[in-house]
Amino acid sequence: MWNYRRVGAIELASCAGNALPDLRLHFHETAQFCLVQSGKRRAETRYGIVEVTAGEWLYLPAGLPHRFIDGATAEGRCLNIYTPLDLGACPRCLPVESIWPLMQSLALSGSSLAGSERSGTQSTGPGNGPLPIQALARAAGVSREHFSRTFVQQHGLPPHRHRIMCRLNGARQAIAWGHSLADVAARFDFADQSHLGRLFRQTFGTTPGAYRKGCC
């Protein structure tokens, strides 16, 4: 399971072992930097598979769907850092010395992520939620199937999964800001806390309660 904590203006997640969690295709609202400390990591993205070895950073831009496809038998240790840095739209490997000083500076900063508190408290419930996918397709003058295919080509995820990820990212921010899990589940239109917890763990590799304990 991933262990999360917040340090200054960055969020950290660490994991080690010979069977790193097999997470669903997902994206983050901020950039992700994965420092491989031992072993290697392989990330599947719309740009293909990117492999990073010990002593390198893997940069994944905000909003890019990805999943790691590491072998379960390979011992590995890695550290993920989530921070609002923009190094371009494509994933890439970077040497440690090129990023580490900046990460240390952000860790010492007391500033919070821009807009996190506001977006983390917004509701996405039925009263002000997005239009049904069928309605969006109709407005675009295409079939639902054509709309979904085009959406996947442009965003890397089907419309329904993309909406779930937006809700999960919003819930993650709200939890980090100290909102109760019951309130977060209701605000972001999950059926209940169990529903939120199940999707949260499948996507982020930890439970909402453990994430809150580490980041609040």
N, C-alpha and C positions, 0 to 999 in steps of 0.2 A: 504494500500500500504506500502511496505517496504521502510524505510528511510536509505540510505547508507551514510557513511562518512569514511574517512581514518584518523587514528591516529598513527603516527610513522610507525612501520613495520606491522601494522595490519589493516584490513578493518572491519568496524562494520556495522551491519544492525539491525534495531530495528523495532518492530511492536507490536501493542496492540489492543485489541478489542474483540468482541464476534464473529467475522467472519474473521479470518486470511485468507489471499489470498490462494486460491486453485491452487497450481502450478503444472505444468507437471513434470513427472519423469525426473530428471536431475542429473548432477554431477558437481563438481567444480574441478579446477586444483590444489587447495590447500585444506588442511583439514578445515572442518567446526566444530566449537564448538558452540553449542546452549545452552545458559544459560536460563533456565526457571525461570522467576522472580515471576510469579503467574500462577495458573492453571496447565496445563500439556500439553505435546506434544507427539504425537505418529508418529514415522517415519517408513515407509514401505521400506524395503531394500531386497536384495537377501538373506539375512540371517534371514529374518522374520521381525516381527514388534517389534520395540524397543520403550518402553514408558519411559519418563522422567518426573519427577514432580518438583514442585517449590523447588529451592535451589540446583538443580543438573545441571551438564553439560551433554550434549549429544555429544559424539565425533563421527564424520562421516569422515572417511579417504578420502584423495584426490582420485578422480576418481570413487567413489562408487555411482552408481545411487540410488536415493532416492526420496521420496515425503512424505509430511506430510499429515496425514489423520485425523486431529483434527475435533471434532464435532463443527459445526457452532454456537451452542448455548452456548459453554463454554467460559467464559471470560478468556482471557489469555494475558500475557505480556512476551516477550522474547527478547533476544539479541543474534544475531549471530556474531561470530568472525571468520574471514577467515585468516589463517596464515599457513606458511609452516612448521608445526610440524607433525612428524610422530610417532604416538603411536600404530602402528600396522594396520593390514589390515581389522579388524572387528570393527563394531560400538559398542559402549558401554557407559554406564552411569558412571559419575565420580562425586565425591563430590566437591563442590565449592572450598574448601581450597586446594585441590590437584593441581589445575590449575591456580587459580586466581593470585598468585604472579608472575608466568611466564608471564601471559597476561599483567600484569602491567608493567613488564620489557620490553616487546616487544612494548607496547604503548609508552614508553619513548624513545625507540630507534629511531634514525633517518634513519636507514638503510631501503632500499627498498627490495621488494621480489626478490629473485635471479632469474634472467632471464626474469623478467616481461617485461621490456622495449623492449628487443629483440623479445620475442615471440609476444608481443602486436603489433608489427609493421610488422610482416610477412604477406605476401599476400597468400591467398588460392584461388585465382581466377582460371578461366578455363585454363590459360596458364601453370600453374604448380600445378594443383590440383591433388587429388588422382585418382587412377584408378577406373573405374566403378565397381560396386559390381559383375556384371556378369563376368568381366575379372578376378577379384580376385578368384571367385569360379572356373573358368576354369583353372586358374594357379594351384589351389589346387587339381584339379582333381575331383571335386564334383559338384553337381547341385547347383544352386543359392539357392534353398530352404534349402538344407542340410547345406550350408555355413551359411545362416542366422540363422538357428536353433542353430548351434554350437556357433556362435558369441554371440547370446543372452545368452546361457548357461555360456559362459566365461566372458562376459562383462556386462550383465544385461540390455542391450538395443539392439534393432535391428541396423544393420549397418548404415542405413540411418539416424536414430535418433542420433546415436553416432557421426556421422560426423557433423550433425547440432549443437550438443552440443560443439564439438571442435571449430567450427566456432564462436559460441556464446561466449564461454570462451575467445577466441582470441579477439573478438570484445570488450568484457568487459574490458580486459586489455588495449587495445588500447585507449578506451574512457577514462579510468582512467589516462592514460598518456597524455591526452589533445588533441588527434587527433579529427578532425571534424567528425561529424556524417555521412556526405555524403562520406567522404574519407573512414571511417570505413566500411560503407555498401558496397562500391565498392571493397575494399581490401579483404573482407571476403565473397565475392560472393553472397550478398543478392541482390534481384531485385532492391530495392531502400530503402530509409530511412524508409518508412512505413512498408515494409516487415521486416526489422531489428527491428523496434520498436514493432511490433506485437509479434514476437517470443521472444524478450527480455522481454517484460512484462509478457507473459505467463510463462516464465521460472524463472525469477528473481524477479517478483513481483513489478517492477517499470519501468518507461520509461527510455530510454537511456539518455534523457536530464536531468531528475532528478538525475539519477545516476552520470552523469558527474558533475553536480553542487555540489553534496555532496563529491565527491572523488578527484576532481582536485584541 
